Amino acid sequence: MDLDCVIVEDQLMFLQMLSRMLQGMPRLRVVGTARTEADGLAACEKHQPDLLVLDLTLPDGNGINVAQRLARLKPSAKTIILSGEASTFVCPATLDQHIHAVLDKTQAFDDLAQELKELLPRRTGRASSVADRNPRQKLSAREHEILLLIGSGLLSKEIADKLDLSTHTVQAHRKNIADKLGTTGPGLIQLAVKHYLQNLGPA
């Protein structure tokens, strides 16, 4: 059975990247996103997800209130907290059995992928090795540039405009990139987002 997930994160770009990454993971469905405590509470009420990926600091309140609401609605649900305050977070006793992990935002994508491996149902057959691929070694300079732009959230037409190429050419590059990396569709986006974040370096 697949896991349904709600993401609550106030920073739009970070929320979009998280959503793309999680949507590319097998056996996981992102059924809702929110940027405020109020919307997060509403999303948990509506979807009652198996997993909540949660920021602590929200513009209208505290993410802990969202986690506590979900714990009451669905006691089996798990929460993964992503926060710049991870090192000082103290888990409330009411959530001790519900919080699966507390991760620092600066390392969120690598650490989140590792934690999700423990929560997601096991797949049969060959396991995906998307996270272990090194795109830079397999792609041309142009393909690597396009991969980074995909990871930044741009669509094919936007990439074409930025690089002064035709959309058809960009789509051909995307296919070649996917073929070289042995992935398709959501898997390519997941890999592109992770590689883009790794190349941002320290802020």
Rosetta constraint file for C-alpha pairs under 8 A:
AtomPair CA 1 CA 27 HARMONIC 7.28 0.50
AtomPair CA 1 CA 121 HARMONIC 6.92 0.50
AtomPair CA 2 CA 27 HARMONIC 4.47 0.50
AtomPair CA 2 CA 28 HARMONIC 5.49 0.50
AtomPair CA 2 CA 29 HARMONIC 7.00 0.50
AtomPair CA 2 CA 120 HARMONIC 7.61 0.50
AtomPair CA 2 CA 121 HARMONIC 6.98 0.50
AtomPair CA 3 CA 27 HARMONIC 6.22 0.50
AtomPair CA 3 CA 28 HARMONIC 4.86 0.50
AtomPair CA 3 CA 29 HARMONIC 6.12 0.50
AtomPair CA 3 CA 49 HARMONIC 7.56 0.50
AtomPair CA 3 CA 50 HARMONIC 5.68 0.50
AtomPair CA 3 CA 51 HARMONIC 6.94 0.50
AtomPair CA 3 CA 120 HARMONIC 6.91 0.50
AtomPair CA 3 CA 121 HARMONIC 7.94 0.50
AtomPair CA 4 CA 28 HARMONIC 6.09 0.50
AtomPair CA 4 CA 29 HARMONIC 4.88 0.50
AtomPair CA 4 CA 30 HARMONIC 5.99 0.50
AtomPair CA 4 CA 31 HARMONIC 6.07 0.50
AtomPair CA 4 CA 49 HARMONIC 4.97 0.50
AtomPair CA 4 CA 50 HARMONIC 5.27 0.50
AtomPair CA 4 CA 51 HARMONIC 6.29 0.50
AtomPair CA 5 CA 28 HARMONIC 7.03 0.50
AtomPair CA 5 CA 29 HARMONIC 5.88 0.50
AtomPair CA 5 CA 30 HARMONIC 4.71 0.50
AtomPair CA 5 CA 31 HARMONIC 5.77 0.50
AtomPair CA 5 CA 32 HARMONIC 6.97 0.50
AtomPair CA 5 CA 49 HARMONIC 5.28 0.50
AtomPair CA 5 CA 50 HARMONIC 6.06 0.50
AtomPair CA 5 CA 51 HARMONIC 4.66 0.50
AtomPair CA 5 CA 52 HARMONIC 5.71 0.50
AtomPair CA 5 CA 53 HARMONIC 7.34 0.50
AtomPair CA 6 CA 30 HARMONIC 5.92 0.50
AtomPair CA 6 CA 31 HARMONIC 5.90 0.50
AtomPair CA 6 CA 32 HARMONIC 4.74 0.50
AtomPair CA 6 CA 33 HARMONIC 5.53 0.50
AtomPair CA 6 CA 34 HARMONIC 7.86 0.50
AtomPair CA 6 CA 43 HARMONIC 7.13 0.50
AtomPair CA 6 CA 44 HARMONIC 7.25 0.50
AtomPair CA 6 CA 47 HARMONIC 7.97 0.50
AtomPair CA 6 CA 49 HARMONIC 6.26 0.50
AtomPair CA 6 CA 51 HARMONIC 6.49 0.50
AtomPair CA 6 CA 52 HARMONIC 5.04 0.50
AtomPair CA 6 CA 53 HARMONIC 6.33 0.50
AtomPair CA 7 CA 15 HARMONIC 7.44 0.50
AtomPair CA 7 CA 18 HARMONIC 7.94 0.50
AtomPair CA 7 CA 19 HARMONIC 7.41 0.50
AtomPair CA 7 CA 30 HARMONIC 7.55 0.50
AtomPair CA 7 CA 32 HARMONIC 6.50 0.50
AtomPair CA 7 CA 33 HARMONIC 4.72 0.50
AtomPair CA 7 CA 34 HARMONIC 6.33 0.50
AtomPair CA 7 CA 40 HARMONIC 7.99 0.50
AtomPair CA 7 CA 52 HARMONIC 5.95 0.50
AtomPair CA 7 CA 53 HARMONIC 4.74 0.50
AtomPair CA 7 CA 54 HARMONIC 5.99 0.50
AtomPair CA 8 CA 15 HARMONIC 7.65 0.50
AtomPair CA 8 CA 33 HARMONIC 5.76 0.50
AtomPair CA 8 CA 34 HARMONIC 4.69 0.50
AtomPair CA 8 CA 35 HARMONIC 5.58 0.50
AtomPair CA 8 CA 36 HARMONIC 7.12 0.50
AtomPair CA 8 CA 37 HARMONIC 7.86 0.50
AtomPair CA 8 CA 40 HARMONIC 5.87 0.50
AtomPair CA 8 CA 52 HARMONIC 7.58 0.50
AtomPair CA 8 CA 53 HARMONIC 6.24 0.50
AtomPair CA 8 CA 54 HARMONIC 4.88 0.50
AtomPair CA 8 CA 55 HARMONIC 6.08 0.50
AtomPair CA 8 CA 63 HARMONIC 7.86 0.50
AtomPair CA 9 CA 14 HARMONIC 7.41 0.50
AtomPair CA 9 CA 15 HARMONIC 5.57 0.50
AtomPair CA 9 CA 33 HARMONIC 7.83 0.50
AtomPair CA 9 CA 34 HARMONIC 6.37 0.50
AtomPair CA 9 CA 35 HARMONIC 4.97 0.50
AtomPair CA 9 CA 36 HARMONIC 7.36 0.50
AtomPair CA 9 CA 54 HARMONIC 6.27 0.50
AtomPair CA 9 CA 55 HARMONIC 5.20 0.50
AtomPair CA 9 CA 58 HARMONIC 7.37 0.50
AtomPair CA 10 CA 15 HARMONIC 7.16 0.50
AtomPair CA 10 CA 34 HARMONIC 7.38 0.50
AtomPair CA 10 CA 35 HARMONIC 4.07 0.50
AtomPair CA 10 CA 36 HARMONIC 6.21 0.50
AtomPair CA 10 CA 55 HARMONIC 7.48 0.50
AtomPair CA 10 CA 57 HARMONIC 7.98 0.50
AtomPair CA 10 CA 58 HARMONIC 5.95 0.50
AtomPair CA 10 CA 59 HARMONIC 7.15 0.50
AtomPair CA 11 CA 15 HARMONIC 6.02 0.50
AtomPair CA 11 CA 35 HARMONIC 7.19 0.50
AtomPair CA 12 CA 16 HARMONIC 6.12 0.50
AtomPair CA 12 CA 35 HARMONIC 7.56 0.50
AtomPair CA 13 CA 17 HARMONIC 6.26 0.50
AtomPair CA 14 CA 18 HARMONIC 6.10 0.50
AtomPair CA 15 CA 19 HARMONIC 6.06 0.50
AtomPair CA 15 CA 33 HARMONIC 7.89 0.50
AtomPair CA 16 CA 20 HARMONIC 6.19 0.50
AtomPair CA 16 CA 153 HARMONIC 7.85 0.50
AtomPair CA 17 CA 21 HARMONIC 6.13 0.50
AtomPair CA 17 CA 151 HARMONIC 7.99 0.50
AtomPair CA 17 CA 152 HARMONIC 7.91 0.50
AtomPair CA 17 CA 153 HARMONIC 7.36 0.50
AtomPair CA 17 CA 193 HARMONIC 6.53 0.50
AtomPair CA 18 CA 22 HARMONIC 6.10 0.50
AtomPair CA 18 CA 109 HARMONIC 7.86 0.50
AtomPair CA 19 CA 23 HARMONIC 5.94 0.50
AtomPair CA 19 CA 30 HARMONIC 6.93 0.50
AtomPair CA 19 CA 33 HARMONIC 8.00 0.50
AtomPair CA 20 CA 24 HARMONIC 6.31 0.50
AtomPair CA 20 CA 186 HARMONIC 7.69 0.50
AtomPair CA 20 CA 189 HARMONIC 6.70 0.50
AtomPair CA 20 CA 190 HARMONIC 6.34 0.50
AtomPair CA 20 CA 193 HARMONIC 7.56 0.50
AtomPair CA 21 CA 25 HARMONIC 6.84 0.50
AtomPair CA 21 CA 189 HARMONIC 6.98 0.50
AtomPair CA 21 CA 190 HARMONIC 4.49 0.50
AtomPair CA 21 CA 191 HARMONIC 7.86 0.50
AtomPair CA 21 CA 193 HARMONIC 6.68 0.50
AtomPair CA 21 CA 194 HARMONIC 7.65 0.50
AtomPair CA 22 CA 28 HARMONIC 6.90 0.50
AtomPair CA 22 CA 29 HARMONIC 7.50 0.50
AtomPair CA 22 CA 30 HARMONIC 6.89 0.50
AtomPair CA 22 CA 190 HARMONIC 7.49 0.50
AtomPair CA 23 CA 28 HARMONIC 6.71 0.50
AtomPair CA 23 CA 29 HARMONIC 6.09 0.50
AtomPair CA 23 CA 30 HARMONIC 6.03 0.50
AtomPair CA 23 CA 186 HARMONIC 6.74 0.50
AtomPair CA 23 CA 190 HARMONIC 7.89 0.50
AtomPair CA 24 CA 185 HARMONIC 7.94 0.50
AtomPair CA 24 CA 186 HARMONIC 4.22 0.50
AtomPair CA 24 CA 187 HARMONIC 5.11 0.50
AtomPair CA 24 CA 188 HARMONIC 7.90 0.50
AtomPair CA 24 CA 189 HARMONIC 6.79 0.50
AtomPair CA 24 CA 190 HARMONIC 5.32 0.50
AtomPair CA 25 CA 186 HARMONIC 7.59 0.50
AtomPair CA 25 CA 187 HARMONIC 7.15 0.50
AtomPair CA 25 CA 190 HARMONIC 7.52 0.50
AtomPair CA 27 CA 120 HARMONIC 6.51 0.50
AtomPair CA 27 CA 121 HARMONIC 6.67 0.50
AtomPair CA 28 CA 120 HARMONIC 7.20 0.50
AtomPair CA 31 CA 47 HARMONIC 7.06 0.50
AtomPair CA 31 CA 49 HARMONIC 7.75 0.50
AtomPair CA 32 CA 43 HARMONIC 6.22 0.50
AtomPair CA 32 CA 47 HARMONIC 7.48 0.50
AtomPair CA 33 CA 40 HARMONIC 7.40 0.50
AtomPair CA 33 CA 43 HARMONIC 7.26 0.50
AtomPair CA 34 CA 39 HARMONIC 5.36 0.50
AtomPair CA 34 CA 40 HARMONIC 5.17 0.50
AtomPair CA 34 CA 43 HARMONIC 7.22 0.50
AtomPair CA 35 CA 39 HARMONIC 6.73 0.50
AtomPair CA 35 CA 40 HARMONIC 7.07 0.50
AtomPair CA 35 CA 58 HARMONIC 7.20 0.50
AtomPair CA 36 CA 40 HARMONIC 6.00 0.50
AtomPair CA 36 CA 58 HARMONIC 5.57 0.50
AtomPair CA 36 CA 59 HARMONIC 6.08 0.50
AtomPair CA 36 CA 60 HARMONIC 6.12 0.50
AtomPair CA 36 CA 61 HARMONIC 7.55 0.50
AtomPair CA 37 CA 41 HARMONIC 6.09 0.50
AtomPair CA 37 CA 58 HARMONIC 6.19 0.50
AtomPair CA 37 CA 59 HARMONIC 7.59 0.50
AtomPair CA 37 CA 60 HARMONIC 6.01 0.50
AtomPair CA 37 CA 61 HARMONIC 5.74 0.50
AtomPair CA 37 CA 62 HARMONIC 6.55 0.50
AtomPair CA 37 CA 63 HARMONIC 6.18 0.50
AtomPair CA 37 CA 65 HARMONIC 7.54 0.50
AtomPair CA 37 CA 66 HARMONIC 6.50 0.50
AtomPair CA 38 CA 42 HARMONIC 6.31 0.50
AtomPair CA 38 CA 60 HARMONIC 7.44 0.50
AtomPair CA 39 CA 43 HARMONIC 6.06 0.50
AtomPair CA 40 CA 44 HARMONIC 6.23 0.50
AtomPair CA 40 CA 66 HARMONIC 6.15 0.50
AtomPair CA 41 CA 45 HARMONIC 6.19 0.50
AtomPair CA 41 CA 65 HARMONIC 7.98 0.50
AtomPair CA 41 CA 66 HARMONIC 5.34 0.50
AtomPair CA 41 CA 69 HARMONIC 6.93 0.50
AtomPair CA 41 CA 70 HARMONIC 7.88 0.50
AtomPair CA 42 CA 46 HARMONIC 6.10 0.50
AtomPair CA 43 CA 47 HARMONIC 5.91 0.50
AtomPair CA 43 CA 48 HARMONIC 7.58 0.50
AtomPair CA 44 CA 48 HARMONIC 4.86 0.50
AtomPair CA 44 CA 49 HARMONIC 6.50 0.50
AtomPair CA 44 CA 66 HARMONIC 7.60 0.50
AtomPair CA 44 CA 69 HARMONIC 7.57 0.50
AtomPair CA 44 CA 70 HARMONIC 5.91 0.50
AtomPair CA 45 CA 70 HARMONIC 7.51 0.50
AtomPair CA 45 CA 73 HARMONIC 7.39 0.50
AtomPair CA 48 CA 70 HARMONIC 6.82 0.50
AtomPair CA 48 CA 73 HARMONIC 6.77 0.50
AtomPair CA 48 CA 74 HARMONIC 6.46 0.50
AtomPair CA 49 CA 74 HARMONIC 7.88 0.50
AtomPair CA 49 CA 77 HARMONIC 6.78 0.50
AtomPair CA 50 CA 74 HARMONIC 7.83 0.50
AtomPair CA 50 CA 76 HARMONIC 7.16 0.50
AtomPair CA 50 CA 77 HARMONIC 4.49 0.50
AtomPair CA 50 CA 78 HARMONIC 6.30 0.50
AtomPair CA 51 CA 77 HARMONIC 5.62 0.50
AtomPair CA 51 CA 78 HARMONIC 4.96 0.50
AtomPair CA 51 CA 79 HARMONIC 5.67 0.50
AtomPair CA 51 CA 80 HARMONIC 7.59 0.50
AtomPair CA 52 CA 67 HARMONIC 7.40 0.50
AtomPair CA 52 CA 77 HARMONIC 7.61 0.50
AtomPair CA 52 CA 78 HARMONIC 6.34 0.50
AtomPair CA 52 CA 79 HARMONIC 4.59 0.50
AtomPair CA 52 CA 80 HARMONIC 6.20 0.50
AtomPair CA 53 CA 79 HARMONIC 5.89 0.50
AtomPair CA 53 CA 80 HARMONIC 4.89 0.50
AtomPair CA 53 CA 81 HARMONIC 5.90 0.50
AtomPair CA 53 CA 82 HARMONIC 7.09 0.50
AtomPair CA 54 CA 63 HARMONIC 6.51 0.50
AtomPair CA 54 CA 67 HARMONIC 7.86 0.50
AtomPair CA 54 CA 79 HARMONIC 7.03 0.50
AtomPair CA 54 CA 80 HARMONIC 6.17 0.50
AtomPair CA 54 CA 81 HARMONIC 4.77 0.50
AtomPair CA 54 CA 82 HARMONIC 5.87 0.50
AtomPair CA 55 CA 63 HARMONIC 5.93 0.50
AtomPair CA 55 CA 81 HARMONIC 5.88 0.50
AtomPair CA 55 CA 82 HARMONIC 5.19 0.50
AtomPair CA 55 CA 83 HARMONIC 5.51 0.50
AtomPair CA 56 CA 62 HARMONIC 5.63 0.50
AtomPair CA 56 CA 63 HARMONIC 4.27 0.50
AtomPair CA 56 CA 64 HARMONIC 6.35 0.50
AtomPair CA 56 CA 81 HARMONIC 7.09 0.50
AtomPair CA 56 CA 82 HARMONIC 7.35 0.50
AtomPair CA 56 CA 83 HARMONIC 6.09 0.50
AtomPair CA 57 CA 61 HARMONIC 6.94 0.50
AtomPair CA 57 CA 62 HARMONIC 5.52 0.50
AtomPair CA 57 CA 63 HARMONIC 6.18 0.50
AtomPair CA 57 CA 83 HARMONIC 7.73 0.50
AtomPair CA 58 CA 62 HARMONIC 5.71 0.50
AtomPair CA 58 CA 63 HARMONIC 6.40 0.50
AtomPair CA 62 CA 66 HARMONIC 7.61 0.50
AtomPair CA 63 CA 67 HARMONIC 6.58 0.50
AtomPair CA 64 CA 68 HARMONIC 6.13 0.50
AtomPair CA 65 CA 69 HARMONIC 6.20 0.50
AtomPair CA 66 CA 70 HARMONIC 6.31 0.50
AtomPair CA 67 CA 71 HARMONIC 6.16 0.50
AtomPair CA 67 CA 79 HARMONIC 6.74 0.50
AtomPair CA 67 CA 95 HARMONIC 7.69 0.50
AtomPair CA 68 CA 72 HARMONIC 6.39 0.50
AtomPair CA 68 CA 94 HARMONIC 7.44 0.50
AtomPair CA 68 CA 95 HARMONIC 6.75 0.50
AtomPair CA 69 CA 73 HARMONIC 6.25 0.50
AtomPair CA 70 CA 74 HARMONIC 5.75 0.50
AtomPair CA 70 CA 75 HARMONIC 7.45 0.50
AtomPair CA 70 CA 77 HARMONIC 7.18 0.50
AtomPair CA 71 CA 75 HARMONIC 4.78 0.50
AtomPair CA 71 CA 76 HARMONIC 7.45 0.50
AtomPair CA 71 CA 77 HARMONIC 6.48 0.50
AtomPair CA 71 CA 95 HARMONIC 7.37 0.50
AtomPair CA 71 CA 98 HARMONIC 6.78 0.50
AtomPair CA 75 CA 98 HARMONIC 7.54 0.50
AtomPair CA 76 CA 98 HARMONIC 7.49 0.50
AtomPair CA 77 CA 98 HARMONIC 6.57 0.50
AtomPair CA 78 CA 98 HARMONIC 4.92 0.50
AtomPair CA 78 CA 99 HARMONIC 5.69 0.50
AtomPair CA 78 CA 100 HARMONIC 5.89 0.50
AtomPair CA 79 CA 98 HARMONIC 6.05 0.50
AtomPair CA 79 CA 99 HARMONIC 4.64 0.50
AtomPair CA 79 CA 100 HARMONIC 5.66 0.50
AtomPair CA 79 CA 101 HARMONIC 7.20 0.50
AtomPair CA 80 CA 99 HARMONIC 6.02 0.50
AtomPair CA 80 CA 100 HARMONIC 5.55 0.50
AtomPair CA 80 CA 101 HARMONIC 4.95 0.50
AtomPair CA 80 CA 102 HARMONIC 5.96 0.50
AtomPair CA 80 CA 103 HARMONIC 7.52 0.50
AtomPair CA 81 CA 86 HARMONIC 7.91 0.50
AtomPair CA 81 CA 99 HARMONIC 7.56 0.50
AtomPair CA 81 CA 101 HARMONIC 6.28 0.50
AtomPair CA 81 CA 102 HARMONIC 4.67 0.50
AtomPair CA 81 CA 103 HARMONIC 6.00 0.50
AtomPair CA 82 CA 86 HARMONIC 7.17 0.50
AtomPair CA 82 CA 102 HARMONIC 6.16 0.50
AtomPair CA 82 CA 103 HARMONIC 4.92 0.50
AtomPair CA 82 CA 104 HARMONIC 5.81 0.50
AtomPair CA 82 CA 105 HARMONIC 5.40 0.50
AtomPair CA 82 CA 108 HARMONIC 6.61 0.50
AtomPair CA 83 CA 102 HARMONIC 7.58 0.50
AtomPair CA 83 CA 103 HARMONIC 6.40 0.50
AtomPair CA 83 CA 104 HARMONIC 5.31 0.50
AtomPair CA 83 CA 105 HARMONIC 5.11 0.50
AtomPair CA 84 CA 104 HARMONIC 5.53 0.50
AtomPair CA 84 CA 105 HARMONIC 5.35 0.50
AtomPair CA 84 CA 106 HARMONIC 7.30 0.50
AtomPair CA 85 CA 89 HARMONIC 6.23 0.50
AtomPair CA 85 CA 104 HARMONIC 7.09 0.50
AtomPair CA 86 CA 102 HARMONIC 5.98 0.50
AtomPair CA 86 CA 103 HARMONIC 5.86 0.50
AtomPair CA 86 CA 104 HARMONIC 5.21 0.50
AtomPair CA 86 CA 105 HARMONIC 7.97 0.50
AtomPair CA 87 CA 104 HARMONIC 7.38 0.50
AtomPair CA 89 CA 102 HARMONIC 7.97 0.50
AtomPair CA 91 CA 95 HARMONIC 6.63 0.50
AtomPair CA 91 CA 96 HARMONIC 6.44 0.50
AtomPair CA 92 CA 96 HARMONIC 6.51 0.50
AtomPair CA 95 CA 99 HARMONIC 6.09 0.50
AtomPair CA 101 CA 115 HARMONIC 7.26 0.50
AtomPair CA 103 CA 107 HARMONIC 7.35 0.50
AtomPair CA 103 CA 108 HARMONIC 6.14 0.50
AtomPair CA 103 CA 111 HARMONIC 6.95 0.50
AtomPair CA 103 CA 112 HARMONIC 7.42 0.50
AtomPair CA 104 CA 108 HARMONIC 5.85 0.50
AtomPair CA 107 CA 111 HARMONIC 6.14 0.50
AtomPair CA 108 CA 112 HARMONIC 5.56 0.50
AtomPair CA 109 CA 113 HARMONIC 6.15 0.50
AtomPair CA 109 CA 194 HARMONIC 6.68 0.50
AtomPair CA 110 CA 114 HARMONIC 6.53 0.50
AtomPair CA 110 CA 194 HARMONIC 7.76 0.50
AtomPair CA 111 CA 115 HARMONIC 6.29 0.50
AtomPair CA 112 CA 116 HARMONIC 6.08 0.50
AtomPair CA 113 CA 117 HARMONIC 6.44 0.50
AtomPair CA 114 CA 118 HARMONIC 7.21 0.50
AtomPair CA 115 CA 119 HARMONIC 6.91 0.50
AtomPair CA 116 CA 120 HARMONIC 5.90 0.50
AtomPair CA 123 CA 127 HARMONIC 7.28 0.50
AtomPair CA 129 CA 133 HARMONIC 6.73 0.50
AtomPair CA 130 CA 181 HARMONIC 7.99 0.50
AtomPair CA 130 CA 183 HARMONIC 7.40 0.50
AtomPair CA 130 CA 187 HARMONIC 7.01 0.50
AtomPair CA 130 CA 191 HARMONIC 6.26 0.50
AtomPair CA 131 CA 191 HARMONIC 6.67 0.50
AtomPair CA 133 CA 181 HARMONIC 7.20 0.50
AtomPair CA 134 CA 138 HARMONIC 7.15 0.50
AtomPair CA 135 CA 139 HARMONIC 6.02 0.50
AtomPair CA 135 CA 144 HARMONIC 7.12 0.50
AtomPair CA 135 CA 181 HARMONIC 7.01 0.50
AtomPair CA 135 CA 195 HARMONIC 7.91 0.50
AtomPair CA 136 CA 140 HARMONIC 7.80 0.50
AtomPair CA 136 CA 144 HARMONIC 6.36 0.50
AtomPair CA 138 CA 180 HARMONIC 6.72 0.50
AtomPair CA 138 CA 181 HARMONIC 7.40 0.50
AtomPair CA 139 CA 143 HARMONIC 5.60 0.50
AtomPair CA 139 CA 144 HARMONIC 5.69 0.50
AtomPair CA 139 CA 177 HARMONIC 6.95 0.50
AtomPair CA 139 CA 180 HARMONIC 7.36 0.50
AtomPair CA 140 CA 144 HARMONIC 6.05 0.50
AtomPair CA 141 CA 145 HARMONIC 6.17 0.50
AtomPair CA 142 CA 146 HARMONIC 6.28 0.50
AtomPair CA 143 CA 147 HARMONIC 6.11 0.50
AtomPair CA 143 CA 173 HARMONIC 6.32 0.50
AtomPair CA 143 CA 174 HARMONIC 7.75 0.50
AtomPair CA 143 CA 177 HARMONIC 6.45 0.50
AtomPair CA 144 CA 148 HARMONIC 6.32 0.50
AtomPair CA 145 CA 149 HARMONIC 6.43 0.50
AtomPair CA 146 CA 150 HARMONIC 6.16 0.50
AtomPair CA 146 CA 159 HARMONIC 7.26 0.50
AtomPair CA 146 CA 170 HARMONIC 7.78 0.50
AtomPair CA 146 CA 173 HARMONIC 7.70 0.50
AtomPair CA 146 CA 174 HARMONIC 7.69 0.50
AtomPair CA 147 CA 151 HARMONIC 6.24 0.50
AtomPair CA 147 CA 174 HARMONIC 7.76 0.50
AtomPair CA 147 CA 177 HARMONIC 7.61 0.50
AtomPair CA 147 CA 192 HARMONIC 5.57 0.50
AtomPair CA 147 CA 196 HARMONIC 7.85 0.50
AtomPair CA 148 CA 152 HARMONIC 6.25 0.50
AtomPair CA 148 CA 192 HARMONIC 6.11 0.50
AtomPair CA 148 CA 193 HARMONIC 7.54 0.50
AtomPair CA 148 CA 195 HARMONIC 6.90 0.50
AtomPair CA 148 CA 196 HARMONIC 5.05 0.50
AtomPair CA 149 CA 153 HARMONIC 6.71 0.50
AtomPair CA 149 CA 154 HARMONIC 5.90 0.50
AtomPair CA 149 CA 159 HARMONIC 6.71 0.50
AtomPair CA 149 CA 196 HARMONIC 7.69 0.50
AtomPair CA 150 CA 154 HARMONIC 5.33 0.50
AtomPair CA 150 CA 155 HARMONIC 6.76 0.50
AtomPair CA 150 CA 156 HARMONIC 7.87 0.50
AtomPair CA 150 CA 159 HARMONIC 7.80 0.50
AtomPair CA 150 CA 189 HARMONIC 6.86 0.50
AtomPair CA 150 CA 192 HARMONIC 6.01 0.50
AtomPair CA 150 CA 193 HARMONIC 7.23 0.50
AtomPair CA 151 CA 189 HARMONIC 6.45 0.50
AtomPair CA 151 CA 190 HARMONIC 7.81 0.50
AtomPair CA 151 CA 191 HARMONIC 7.68 0.50
AtomPair CA 151 CA 192 HARMONIC 4.19 0.50
AtomPair CA 151 CA 193 HARMONIC 3.78 0.50
AtomPair CA 151 CA 194 HARMONIC 7.11 0.50
AtomPair CA 151 CA 195 HARMONIC 7.03 0.50
AtomPair CA 151 CA 196 HARMONIC 5.17 0.50
AtomPair CA 151 CA 197 HARMONIC 7.82 0.50
AtomPair CA 152 CA 192 HARMONIC 7.94 0.50
AtomPair CA 152 CA 193 HARMONIC 6.51 0.50
AtomPair CA 152 CA 196 HARMONIC 6.37 0.50
AtomPair CA 153 CA 193 HARMONIC 7.79 0.50
AtomPair CA 154 CA 158 HARMONIC 5.74 0.50
AtomPair CA 154 CA 159 HARMONIC 6.12 0.50
AtomPair CA 155 CA 159 HARMONIC 6.19 0.50
AtomPair CA 156 CA 160 HARMONIC 6.09 0.50
AtomPair CA 156 CA 167 HARMONIC 6.06 0.50
AtomPair CA 156 CA 170 HARMONIC 6.11 0.50
AtomPair CA 156 CA 171 HARMONIC 6.54 0.50
AtomPair CA 157 CA 161 HARMONIC 6.23 0.50
AtomPair CA 157 CA 166 HARMONIC 7.86 0.50
AtomPair CA 157 CA 167 HARMONIC 5.30 0.50
AtomPair CA 157 CA 170 HARMONIC 7.91 0.50
AtomPair CA 158 CA 162 HARMONIC 6.16 0.50
AtomPair CA 159 CA 163 HARMONIC 6.11 0.50
AtomPair CA 159 CA 165 HARMONIC 7.96 0.50
AtomPair CA 159 CA 167 HARMONIC 7.89 0.50
AtomPair CA 159 CA 170 HARMONIC 7.20 0.50
AtomPair CA 160 CA 164 HARMONIC 5.62 0.50
AtomPair CA 160 CA 165 HARMONIC 4.60 0.50
AtomPair CA 160 CA 166 HARMONIC 5.48 0.50
AtomPair CA 160 CA 167 HARMONIC 5.28 0.50
AtomPair CA 160 CA 169 HARMONIC 7.84 0.50
AtomPair CA 160 CA 170 HARMONIC 6.10 0.50
AtomPair CA 161 CA 165 HARMONIC 6.43 0.50
AtomPair CA 161 CA 166 HARMONIC 7.67 0.50
AtomPair CA 165 CA 169 HARMONIC 6.45 0.50
AtomPair CA 165 CA 170 HARMONIC 6.95 0.50
AtomPair CA 166 CA 170 HARMONIC 6.53 0.50
AtomPair CA 167 CA 171 HARMONIC 6.16 0.50
AtomPair CA 168 CA 172 HARMONIC 6.20 0.50
AtomPair CA 169 CA 173 HARMONIC 6.25 0.50
AtomPair CA 170 CA 174 HARMONIC 6.18 0.50
AtomPair CA 171 CA 175 HARMONIC 6.31 0.50
AtomPair CA 172 CA 176 HARMONIC 6.30 0.50
AtomPair CA 173 CA 177 HARMONIC 6.05 0.50
AtomPair CA 174 CA 178 HARMONIC 6.11 0.50
AtomPair CA 175 CA 179 HARMONIC 6.11 0.50
AtomPair CA 176 CA 180 HARMONIC 6.11 0.50
AtomPair CA 177 CA 181 HARMONIC 6.15 0.50
AtomPair CA 178 CA 182 HARMONIC 5.82 0.50
AtomPair CA 178 CA 183 HARMONIC 5.07 0.50
AtomPair CA 178 CA 184 HARMONIC 5.50 0.50
AtomPair CA 178 CA 188 HARMONIC 6.28 0.50
AtomPair CA 179 CA 183 HARMONIC 6.46 0.50
AtomPair CA 179 CA 184 HARMONIC 7.65 0.50
AtomPair CA 183 CA 187 HARMONIC 5.71 0.50
AtomPair CA 183 CA 188 HARMONIC 5.77 0.50
AtomPair CA 184 CA 188 HARMONIC 5.36 0.50
AtomPair CA 185 CA 189 HARMONIC 6.69 0.50
AtomPair CA 186 CA 190 HARMONIC 6.10 0.50
AtomPair CA 187 CA 191 HARMONIC 6.22 0.50
AtomPair CA 188 CA 192 HARMONIC 5.99 0.50
AtomPair CA 189 CA 193 HARMONIC 6.05 0.50
AtomPair CA 190 CA 194 HARMONIC 6.32 0.50
AtomPair CA 191 CA 195 HARMONIC 6.07 0.50
AtomPair CA 192 CA 196 HARMONIC 5.96 0.50
AtomPair CA 193 CA 197 HARMONIC 6.25 0.50
AtomPair CA 194 CA 198 HARMONIC 6.27 0.50
AtomPair CA 195 CA 199 HARMONIC 6.27 0.50
AtomPair CA 196 CA 200 HARMONIC 6.44 0.50
AtomPair CA 197 CA 201 HARMONIC 7.44 0.50
